[in-house]
């Protein structure tokens, strides 16, 4: 850029910052809202199920059957909220939603177990929430298998000892996996809202036409609109990353410079999407609604909530053009695995290509409007 071009961009950036700092509500939206969103999502978005309500029907009423129930409660995964001798009470608890798991222990349970005979134990699950039911079934099956192996041979005789270890997340803490992803979701939401609303606001107050007929070229206008919000996005990145590290104690095993580089490329893509929305919106309300219309599919197709591998194949291909999908792989890889550019270069390249492409499309639409 020539000195004159740089001066014009600088004045646009200065104007945008003045508008932002003049409005206290905008400052709260930029600095306070991302922090609140990270804290709320960090605690609310979890796949760890603790103290799941369980209802027990014990027909055996022996020390062995009580020991089995104690194994469930001692694990921390289950909390017995009711006991009865009637199976109808168990069904009622599941129907009313007061229990998510029903455990029915048959009579003769201890005698059959001691005699080495086949033992049948009934577990009833509330399948309304299929994800909860799947996880709870896994917990319950593991506890029953461990209890059975321990009871069949007392003292236990272990021919093969299995030692398992999670390589990158030893405690299998879903918070360590989800919180870095929340960073990507928060930054994308801020980028979409800021850039889409900023340009439409100029159109509503009548200053966009003045900018179009000024010496500003479309590229300079795009740069002047994106640079301030890119800086604000980086400030938000520092804030939410600090909270992830010091409040949620998420491990950080990678290089900060690589996280910064990946975030800059991601910001380019997010700001490009926001600018593109602003070029097709006529009012701030329309831009706001369009931003959320774009944000929700972007979030759902990113791997934030659901594994991409479990999606239908056409949607798996669709996720390849989703910048959030690539950024979540980058941020999770850097935080949890300590991965670098040598391992994540496809994601870095995809973010770079999408960022350049989206900003080019936005600048092209501004050029058409100026013409």
C-alpha positions as CSV (number, residue, x, y, z in Angstrom):
1,X,0.0,0.0,0.0
2,X,1.1,3.6,-0.7
3,X,1.5,6.1,2.2
4,X,-1.8,7.7,1.2
5,X,-3.6,4.4,1.2
6,X,-2.1,3.6,4.7
7,X,-3.2,6.9,6.0
8,X,-6.8,6.4,4.8
9,X,-6.9,2.9,6.3
10,X,-5.5,4.4,9.6
11,X,-8.3,7.0,9.7
12,X,-10.9,4.3,9.1
13,X,-9.5,2.2,11.9
14,X,-9.4,5.2,14.2
15,X,-13.0,6.1,13.4
16,X,-14.2,2.5,14.1
17,X,-12.4,2.5,17.5
18,X,-14.0,5.9,18.4
19,X,-17.4,4.5,17.6
20,X,-16.8,1.4,19.7
21,X,-15.4,3.2,22.8
22,X,-18.1,5.8,22.6
23,X,-20.8,3.2,23.3
24,X,-20.5,1.5,26.8
25,X,-23.0,-1.2,25.7
26,X,-20.7,-2.1,22.8
27,X,-17.8,-2.4,25.1
28,X,-19.7,-4.7,27.4
29,X,-20.7,-6.8,24.4
30,X,-17.0,-7.0,23.3
31,X,-15.3,-7.6,26.6
32,X,-17.8,-8.9,29.2
33,X,-20.0,-11.1,27.0
34,X,-17.2,-13.4,25.7
35,X,-16.1,-14.0,29.3
36,X,-19.6,-14.8,30.5
37,X,-20.2,-17.1,27.5
38,X,-17.0,-19.1,28.2
39,X,-17.8,-19.5,31.9
40,X,-21.4,-20.6,31.2
41,X,-20.5,-22.9,28.3
42,X,-17.4,-24.3,30.2
43,X,-19.6,-25.5,33.1
44,X,-22.7,-26.4,31.1
45,X,-21.3,-28.2,28.1
46,X,-20.0,-31.5,29.5
47,X,-20.4,-35.2,28.6
48,X,-19.4,-36.3,32.1
49,X,-22.4,-37.7,34.0
50,X,-22.1,-37.7,37.7
51,X,-24.7,-38.6,40.4
52,X,-27.1,-40.1,37.8
53,X,-30.4,-40.9,39.6
54,X,-30.9,-44.7,40.0
55,X,-33.8,-46.7,41.4
56,X,-33.2,-50.1,42.9
57,X,-35.5,-53.1,43.2
58,X,-33.7,-55.7,45.3
59,X,-35.5,-59.1,45.4
60,X,-32.5,-60.9,46.9
61,X,-31.8,-58.7,49.9
62,X,-28.5,-60.2,50.8
63,X,-25.1,-58.7,51.6
64,X,-24.0,-59.5,48.1
65,X,-26.8,-57.6,46.5
66,X,-26.2,-54.7,48.8
67,X,-22.5,-54.8,47.9
68,X,-23.5,-54.5,44.2
69,X,-25.6,-51.4,44.9
70,X,-22.8,-49.9,47.0
71,X,-20.4,-50.4,44.0
72,X,-22.7,-48.3,41.9
73,X,-22.9,-45.5,44.5
74,X,-19.2,-45.6,45.4
75,X,-18.2,-45.0,41.8
76,X,-19.7,-41.5,41.9
77,X,-21.6,-42.0,38.7
78,X,-24.9,-43.0,40.4
79,X,-27.0,-41.8,43.2
80,X,-29.8,-44.1,44.5
81,X,-32.9,-42.0,44.8
82,X,-35.3,-44.8,45.7
83,X,-35.7,-48.4,46.7
84,X,-38.6,-50.8,46.5
85,X,-39.7,-54.4,46.3
86,X,-42.1,-53.8,43.5
87,X,-41.0,-53.6,39.9
88,X,-44.0,-51.3,39.2
89,X,-42.3,-48.6,41.4
90,X,-39.2,-48.7,39.2
91,X,-41.3,-48.3,36.0
92,X,-43.1,-45.3,37.7
93,X,-39.8,-43.7,38.6
94,X,-38.6,-44.0,34.9
95,X,-41.9,-42.7,33.6
96,X,-41.9,-39.6,35.9
97,X,-38.2,-38.9,35.1
98,X,-37.1,-39.2,38.8
99,X,-34.6,-41.9,37.8
100,X,-32.6,-42.4,34.7
101,X,-31.5,-46.0,35.6
102,X,-33.4,-48.8,37.1
103,X,-31.6,-51.8,38.7
104,X,-33.6,-54.9,39.4
105,X,-31.7,-57.7,41.3
106,X,-33.4,-61.1,41.1
107,X,-33.9,-63.4,44.0
108,X,-31.2,-66.0,44.4
109,X,-28.6,-63.5,43.0
110,X,-26.0,-64.2,45.7
111,X,-26.5,-68.0,45.6
112,X,-26.2,-68.3,41.9
113,X,-23.1,-66.1,41.9
114,X,-21.5,-68.1,44.6
115,X,-22.3,-71.4,42.8
116,X,-20.9,-70.2,39.5
117,X,-24.2,-70.3,37.7
118,X,-25.5,-67.8,35.2
119,X,-26.8,-64.7,36.8
120,X,-29.2,-62.3,35.1
121,X,-29.4,-58.7,36.3
122,X,-31.9,-56.3,34.7
123,X,-30.9,-52.7,34.0
124,X,-33.6,-50.4,32.7
125,X,-32.6,-47.1,31.0
126,X,-34.6,-43.9,30.2
127,X,-33.8,-43.6,26.5
128,X,-35.4,-40.1,26.1
129,X,-31.9,-38.7,26.1
130,X,-30.1,-41.2,23.9
131,X,-26.6,-39.7,24.7
132,X,-27.2,-40.0,28.4
133,X,-28.6,-43.5,28.1
134,X,-25.6,-44.6,26.1
135,X,-23.0,-43.2,28.5
136,X,-24.9,-44.5,31.6
137,X,-25.2,-48.0,30.1
138,X,-21.4,-48.0,29.6
139,X,-20.8,-47.0,33.2
140,X,-23.3,-49.6,34.5
141,X,-22.0,-52.4,32.3
142,X,-18.4,-51.7,33.4
143,X,-19.3,-51.7,37.1
144,X,-21.3,-54.9,36.8
145,X,-18.5,-56.7,34.9
146,X,-15.9,-55.6,37.4
147,X,-18.2,-56.6,40.3
148,X,-18.8,-60.0,38.7
149,X,-15.1,-60.7,38.1
150,X,-14.3,-59.8,41.7
151,X,-17.1,-61.9,43.2
152,X,-16.5,-65.1,41.2
153,X,-13.0,-65.6,42.6
154,X,-12.4,-64.4,46.1
155,X,-9.5,-63.7,46.6
156,X,-9.4,-62.5,43.0
157,X,-7.1,-64.4,40.6
158,X,-5.9,-62.2,37.8
159,X,-4.3,-64.0,34.9
160,X,-4.1,-60.9,32.7
161,X,-3.8,-57.5,34.2
162,X,-5.0,-54.6,32.0
163,X,-3.5,-51.2,32.5
164,X,-5.1,-48.5,30.3
165,X,-4.0,-44.9,29.9
166,X,-5.5,-42.0,28.0
167,X,-2.5,-40.4,26.2
168,X,-3.6,-36.8,25.9
169,X,-6.3,-36.3,28.5
170,X,-5.4,-38.7,31.4
171,X,-8.4,-37.9,33.5
172,X,-10.8,-38.1,30.5
173,X,-12.1,-34.7,31.6
174,X,-14.6,-33.4,29.1
175,X,-14.1,-29.9,30.3
176,X,-10.5,-30.0,29.0
177,X,-11.9,-31.0,25.6
178,X,-14.8,-28.6,25.4
179,X,-13.4,-25.4,26.8
180,X,-10.9,-24.8,24.0
181,X,-13.7,-25.4,21.6
182,X,-15.8,-22.8,23.3
183,X,-13.0,-20.3,22.6
184,X,-13.6,-20.9,18.9
185,X,-17.3,-20.6,19.1
186,X,-17.1,-17.3,21.1
187,X,-14.6,-15.7,18.7
188,X,-16.7,-16.7,15.7
189,X,-19.9,-15.2,17.2
190,X,-18.1,-11.9,18.1
191,X,-16.6,-11.6,14.6
192,X,-20.0,-12.3,12.8
193,X,-21.9,-9.8,14.9
194,X,-19.4,-7.0,14.9
195,X,-18.6,-6.9,11.3
196,X,-22.1,-7.6,10.0
197,X,-23.6,-4.9,12.2
198,X,-20.9,-2.3,11.7
199,X,-21.3,-1.9,7.9
200,X,-25.1,-2.1,8.0
201,X,-25.1,0.6,10.7
202,X,-23.2,2.9,8.2
203,X,-25.9,2.2,5.6
204,X,-28.8,2.9,8.0
205,X,-27.4,6.3,9.1
206,X,-26.5,7.2,5.5
207,X,-22.7,7.4,5.9
208,X,-21.9,4.3,3.7
209,X,-22.7,6.2,0.5
210,X,-20.3,9.0,1.7
211,X,-17.6,6.4,2.2
212,X,-18.3,4.9,-1.2
213,X,-17.8,8.3,-3.0
214,X,-14.7,9.2,-0.9
215,X,-11.2,8.4,-2.1
216,X,-11.4,5.2,-0.1
217,X,-11.0,2.1,-2.4
218,X,-13.1,-1.0,-1.6
219,X,-10.0,-2.9,-0.4
220,X,-9.2,0.0,2.0
221,X,-12.7,0.1,3.3
222,X,-12.6,-3.6,4.0
223,X,-9.3,-3.2,5.7
224,X,-10.5,-0.3,7.8
225,X,-13.6,-2.3,8.9
226,X,-11.8,-5.5,9.7
227,X,-8.6,-4.4,11.4
228,X,-10.3,-2.9,14.5
229,X,-12.4,-6.0,15.0
230,X,-9.4,-8.3,14.4
231,X,-7.7,-6.4,17.2
232,X,-10.7,-6.7,19.4
233,X,-11.0,-10.4,18.5
234,X,-7.3,-10.9,19.7
235,X,-8.1,-9.1,22.9
236,X,-11.1,-11.5,23.5
237,X,-8.8,-14.4,22.6
238,X,-6.4,-13.4,25.3
239,X,-9.2,-13.0,27.8
240,X,-10.9,-16.3,27.2
241,X,-7.6,-18.2,26.9
242,X,-6.5,-16.8,30.2
243,X,-9.8,-17.9,31.8
244,X,-9.4,-21.4,30.2
245,X,-5.9,-21.7,31.7
246,X,-6.2,-20.2,35.1
247,X,-9.9,-20.7,36.0
248,X,-10.7,-24.0,34.3
249,X,-7.1,-25.3,34.6
250,X,-7.1,-26.6,31.0
251,X,-3.6,-27.9,30.1
252,X,-1.7,-26.0,27.5
253,X,1.0,-28.1,25.9
254,X,1.7,-26.2,22.6
255,X,3.4,-23.0,21.5
256,X,1.5,-19.7,22.1
257,X,2.9,-18.3,18.8
258,X,1.2,-21.2,16.8
259,X,-2.1,-20.6,18.7
260,X,-1.8,-16.9,17.8
261,X,-1.1,-17.7,14.1
262,X,-4.1,-20.1,13.9
263,X,-6.3,-17.6,15.6
264,X,-5.3,-14.8,13.2
265,X,-6.2,-17.0,10.2
266,X,-9.5,-17.9,11.9
267,X,-10.2,-14.3,12.6
268,X,-9.7,-13.5,8.9
269,X,-12.3,-16.2,8.0
270,X,-14.8,-15.0,10.6
271,X,-14.5,-11.3,9.7
272,X,-14.8,-12.2,6.0
273,X,-18.1,-14.1,6.8
274,X,-19.4,-11.1,8.7
275,X,-18.5,-8.6,6.0
276,X,-20.1,-10.9,3.4
277,X,-23.3,-10.9,5.5
278,X,-23.2,-7.1,5.7
279,X,-23.1,-6.8,2.0
280,X,-26.4,-8.7,1.6
281,X,-28.2,-7.2,4.5
282,X,-30.2,-3.9,4.4
283,X,-30.9,-3.4,8.1
284,X,-29.2,-4.3,11.4
285,X,-32.0,-6.6,12.3
286,X,-31.6,-8.5,9.1
287,X,-27.8,-8.7,9.6
288,X,-28.3,-9.9,13.2
289,X,-30.7,-12.7,12.2
290,X,-28.5,-13.7,9.3
291,X,-25.5,-13.9,11.6
292,X,-27.3,-16.4,13.9
293,X,-28.6,-18.3,10.9
294,X,-25.0,-18.8,9.7
295,X,-23.6,-19.3,13.2
296,X,-25.8,-22.3,14.2
297,X,-24.9,-24.6,11.3
298,X,-21.3,-23.5,11.6
299,X,-21.3,-24.6,15.2
300,X,-23.2,-27.8,14.6
301,X,-21.0,-28.9,11.7
302,X,-17.7,-28.1,13.5
303,X,-17.3,-31.1,15.7
304,X,-18.0,-29.0,18.8
305,X,-21.0,-31.1,20.0
306,X,-21.0,-34.1,17.8
307,X,-18.2,-36.1,16.2
308,X,-17.8,-35.4,12.5
309,X,-17.1,-39.1,11.9
310,X,-20.7,-40.0,13.0
311,X,-22.3,-37.5,10.6
312,X,-23.7,-38.7,7.2
313,X,-21.0,-38.6,4.5
314,X,-22.4,-35.5,2.6
315,X,-22.3,-33.5,5.8
316,X,-18.7,-34.7,6.5
317,X,-17.7,-33.2,3.2
318,X,-19.6,-30.1,4.0
319,X,-17.6,-29.6,7.2
320,X,-14.5,-29.1,5.1
321,X,-15.6,-25.6,4.1
322,X,-16.4,-24.7,7.7
323,X,-13.6,-22.6,9.3
324,X,-14.7,-23.4,12.8
325,X,-14.1,-27.2,12.1
326,X,-10.5,-26.5,11.2
327,X,-9.9,-24.1,14.1
328,X,-11.3,-26.5,16.7
329,X,-8.8,-29.1,15.4
330,X,-6.0,-26.5,15.7
331,X,-6.9,-25.2,19.2
332,X,-7.6,-28.7,20.6
333,X,-4.4,-30.0,19.1
334,X,-2.3,-27.2,20.5
335,X,-3.9,-27.2,24.0
336,X,-4.1,-30.9,24.6
337,X,-1.5,-32.6,22.4
338,X,1.1,-29.9,22.0
339,X,0.8,-30.3,18.2
340,X,2.5,-27.8,15.9
341,X,2.3,-26.6,12.4
342,X,4.0,-29.7,11.1
343,X,1.0,-31.8,12.2
344,X,-1.7,-29.2,11.7
345,X,-0.6,-27.6,8.5
346,X,-3.7,-28.8,6.5
347,X,-5.9,-26.9,9.0
348,X,-3.7,-23.8,8.8
349,X,-3.8,-23.9,5.0
350,X,-7.6,-24.3,5.0
351,X,-8.1,-21.4,7.3
352,X,-5.8,-19.2,5.2
353,X,-7.5,-20.1,2.0
354,X,-11.0,-19.5,3.5
355,X,-10.0,-16.2,5.1
356,X,-8.5,-14.8,1.9
357,X,-11.4,-16.1,-0.2
358,X,-14.1,-14.6,2.1
359,X,-12.4,-11.3,2.4
360,X,-11.9,-11.2,-1.4
361,X,-15.6,-11.9,-2.0
362,X,-16.6,-9.2,0.5
363,X,-14.3,-6.7,-1.2
364,X,-15.7,-7.7,-4.6
365,X,-19.3,-6.9,-3.4
366,X,-18.2,-3.6,-2.1
367,X,-16.5,-2.8,-5.4
368,X,-19.8,-3.6,-7.2
369,X,-21.7,-1.3,-4.9
370,X,-19.2,1.4,-5.4
371,X,-19.5,1.1,-9.2
